[in-house]
Amino acid sequence: MYKNLDRSSPVEVGETYEVTIEDIAKEGDGIARVKGFVIFVPNTVVGEDVSIKISKIMRNFAFAEKVEE
């Protein structure tokens, strides 16, 4: 498990958030934002409202997985 080493991130590893997918990255992952911070979410489409769980945080972005409801 990765720790949040960059304290400027508004998200935490293991936490869940409600987001809207705003765009699609070149690699096909959905892009959401929490307080402007970019989060890549695979298997999503633009306009989708999803619950996500943060899996990894980098300096300028994070990765998350969609939480099935």
Backbone as CSV, one residue per row, in Angstrom:
resi,resn,N_x,N_y,N_z,CA_x,CA_y,CA_z,C_x,C_y,C_z
1,MET,0.853,-1.188,0.000,0.000,0.000,0.000,0.891,1.241,0.000
2,TYR,0.508,2.215,-0.793,1.271,3.449,-0.890,0.775,4.456,0.122
3,LYS,1.693,5.206,0.677,1.323,6.261,1.608,1.269,7.569,0.854
4,ASN,0.522,8.518,1.383,0.441,9.838,0.762,1.664,10.634,1.195
5,LEU,2.709,10.627,0.372,3.941,11.328,0.710,3.873,12.805,0.373
6,ASP,2.964,13.180,-0.508,2.819,14.572,-0.904,1.625,15.159,-0.153
7,ARG,1.891,15.903,0.859,0.824,16.435,1.720,-0.058,17.480,1.034
8,SER,0.290,17.909,-0.192,-0.545,18.872,-0.898,-1.731,18.193,-1.582
9,SER,-1.749,16.868,-1.605,-2.837,16.134,-2.234,-4.098,16.204,-1.370
10,PRO,-5.246,16.492,-2.004,-6.498,16.558,-1.229,-7.156,15.192,-1.025
11,VAL,-6.506,14.118,-1.500,-7.067,12.768,-1.357,-6.097,11.891,-0.577
12,GLU,-6.615,10.780,-0.043,-5.807,9.838,0.736,-5.983,8.424,0.194
13,VAL,-4.920,7.657,0.173,-4.978,6.261,-0.261,-5.955,5.491,0.626
14,GLY,-6.820,4.708,-0.029,-7.791,3.896,0.698,-9.111,4.584,0.963
15,GLU,-9.163,5.893,0.778,-10.403,6.637,1.007,-11.284,6.576,-0.237
16,THR,-12.596,6.705,-0.042,-13.530,6.728,-1.164,-14.086,8.132,-1.370
17,TYR,-14.396,8.428,-2.620,-14.895,9.749,-3.009,-15.961,9.583,-4.075
18,GLU,-16.910,10.504,-4.107,-17.925,10.553,-5.159,-17.441,11.570,-6.183
19,VAL,-17.302,11.145,-7.435,-16.780,12.020,-8.483,-17.585,11.853,-9.768
20,THR,-17.387,12.806,-10.675,-17.935,12.729,-12.026,-16.758,12.649,-12.986
21,ILE,-16.818,11.721,-13.923,-15.759,11.591,-14.923,-15.902,12.746,-15.912
22,GLU,-14.847,13.550,-16.031,-14.896,14.771,-16.833,-14.288,14.619,-18.216
23,ASP,-13.375,13.669,-18.376,-12.658,13.527,-19.635,-12.071,12.121,-19.707
24,ILE,-11.483,11.796,-20.861,-10.815,10.506,-21.030,-9.360,10.763,-21.402
25,ALA,-8.442,10.098,-20.697,-7.005,10.235,-20.967,-6.640,9.490,-22.248
26,LYS,-5.465,9.774,-22.773,-4.987,9.106,-23.991,-4.986,7.583,-23.847
27,GLU,-4.694,7.102,-22.648,-4.639,5.657,-22.398,-6.019,5.050,-22.209
28,GLY,-7.068,5.874,-22.164,-8.428,5.373,-22.049,-9.034,5.455,-20.665
29,ASP,-8.248,5.815,-19.659,-8.790,5.960,-18.304,-9.633,7.225,-18.208
30,GLY,-10.671,7.150,-17.377,-11.460,8.341,-17.102,-10.671,9.296,-16.230
31,ILE,-10.972,10.586,-16.365,-10.324,11.613,-15.556,-11.372,12.288,-14.696
32,ALA,-11.137,12.263,-13.393,-11.989,12.959,-12.437,-11.103,13.930,-11.665
33,ARG,-11.723,14.831,-10.923,-10.958,15.771,-10.108,-11.602,15.913,-8.731
34,VAL,-10.743,15.986,-7.712,-11.173,16.305,-6.354,-10.402,17.554,-5.970
35,LYS,-11.113,18.650,-5.784,-10.495,19.950,-5.471,-9.409,20.295,-6.495
36,GLY,-9.681,19.978,-7.772,-8.758,20.287,-8.850,-7.655,19.258,-9.063
37,PHE,-7.527,18.295,-8.163,-6.478,17.278,-8.236,-6.933,16.156,-9.168
38,VAL,-6.136,15.843,-10.181,-6.500,14.863,-11.201,-6.407,13.434,-10.671
39,ILE,-7.451,12.656,-10.983,-7.495,11.246,-10.595,-7.877,10.429,-11.821
40,PHE,-7.065,9.422,-12.135,-7.331,8.535,-13.261,-8.120,7.325,-12.779
41,VAL,-9.232,7.038,-13.481,-10.128,5.949,-13.081,-10.418,5.071,-14.302
42,PRO,-9.899,3.835,-14.346,-10.166,2.956,-15.488,-11.619,2.491,-15.543
43,ASN,-12.033,2.063,-16.734,-13.363,1.487,-16.951,-14.499,2.442,-16.626
44,THR,-14.328,3.704,-17.023,-15.373,4.710,-16.832,-15.570,5.485,-18.125
45,VAL,-16.675,6.226,-18.204,-16.976,7.044,-19.375,-17.293,8.472,-18.937
46,VAL,-17.118,9.409,-19.860,-17.381,10.821,-19.571,-18.834,11.002,-19.127
47,GLY,-19.023,11.775,-18.068,-20.349,12.059,-17.538,-20.811,11.079,-16.478
48,GLU,-20.085,10.001,-16.283,-20.466,8.983,-15.302,-20.192,9.488,-13.883
49,ASP,-21.176,9.348,-13.007,-21.006,9.642,-11.578,-20.648,8.328,-10.901
50,VAL,-19.471,8.302,-10.253,-18.984,7.052,-9.671,-18.416,7.258,-8.276
51,SER,-18.422,6.168,-7.513,-17.692,6.120,-6.254,-16.336,5.520,-6.585
52,ILE,-15.271,6.140,-6.083,-13.925,5.642,-6.354,-13.166,5.456,-5.054
53,LYS,-12.175,4.559,-5.109,-11.289,4.334,-3.965,-9.873,4.598,-4.452
54,ILE,-9.162,5.499,-3.779,-7.813,5.888,-4.180,-6.851,4.730,-3.928
55,SER,-6.061,4.376,-4.975,-5.124,3.256,-4.843,-3.666,3.709,-4.811
56,LYS,-3.360,4.847,-5.451,-1.978,5.318,-5.495,-1.982,6.818,-5.740
57,ILE,-1.112,7.524,-5.028,-1.001,8.974,-5.192,0.401,9.327,-5.642
58,MET,0.467,10.094,-6.722,1.732,10.609,-7.233,1.786,12.109,-6.901
59,ARG,2.830,12.781,-7.361,2.978,14.198,-7.032,1.827,15.060,-7.561
60,ASN,1.436,14.828,-8.831,0.442,15.695,-9.461,-0.875,15.019,-9.825
61,PHE,-1.005,13.760,-9.506,-2.223,13.028,-9.852,-2.320,11.772,-9.000
62,ALA,-3.464,11.100,-9.123,-3.673,9.861,-8.368,-4.353,8.835,-9.267
63,PHE,-4.315,7.581,-8.836,-5.029,6.494,-9.499,-6.088,5.986,-8.530
64,ALA,-7.242,5.589,-9.088,-8.317,5.051,-8.261,-9.031,3.945,-9.012
65,GLU,-9.746,3.155,-8.270,-10.576,2.092,-8.849,-12.034,2.431,-8.580
66,LYS,-12.887,2.080,-9.532,-14.308,2.284,-9.361,-14.819,1.314,-8.308
67,VAL,-15.628,1.797,-7.381,-16.216,0.961,-6.337,-17.608,0.561,-6.822
68,GLU,-17.817,-0.739,-6.957,-19.132,-1.215,-7.412,-20.140,-1.080,-6.286
69,GLU,-21.302,-0.562,-6.637,-22.344,-0.331,-5.619,-23.315,-1.466,-5.576
